[in-house]
Amino acid sequence: MSLGPPELLIILIIVLVLFGGAKLPKLAKSLGEAQREFKKGQEDGSTNATTTSTPSTPASPNDLDKPA
């Protein structure tokens, strides 16, 4: 399923009606910032996943009873 020009135009009109022309730049800016944060989090998560190792010895039952 792909979106063609008529569908994109309808979506744009709906967004303009919902948010108004004045709020549209703020909305676009916040969406861009959210996308950058998401990509940064994905990159950080993938590097942490490869560098994080599991402990070689399991925790003993005595360790579980101690408060953190």
GIWO-V164573 format. One record per backbone hydrogen bond with DSSP energy under -1.0 kcal/mol. NH is the residue of the N-H (numbers start at 1). CO is the residue of the C=O. E is the energy in kcal/mol with one decimal. If there is no record, write none. Layout:
# GIWO-V164573
((NH CO E) (NH CO E))
This chain:
# GIWO-V164573
((8 4 -2.2) (9 5 -2.3) (10 6 -2.0) (11 7 -2.3) (12 8 -2.4) (13 9 -2.2) (14 10 -2.2) (15 11 -2.4) (16 12 -2.3) (17 13 -2.3) (18 14 -2.5) (19 15 -2.7) (20 16 -1.9) (27 23 -2.3) (28 24 -2.5) (29 25 -2.3) (30 26 -2.4) (31 27 -2.2) (32 28 -2.2) (33 29 -2.4) (34 30 -2.3) (35 31 -2.2) (36 32 -2.3) (37 33 -2.4) (38 34 -2.3) (39 35 -2.4) (40 36 -2.5) (41 37 -2.5) (42 38 -2.2) (43 39 -2.4) (44 40 -2.7) (45 41 -2.5) (46 42 -2.2) (47 43 -2.0) (48 44 -2.3) (49 45 -2.0) (50 46 -1.2) (51 47 -1.5) (52 48 -2.0) (64 60 -1.1))
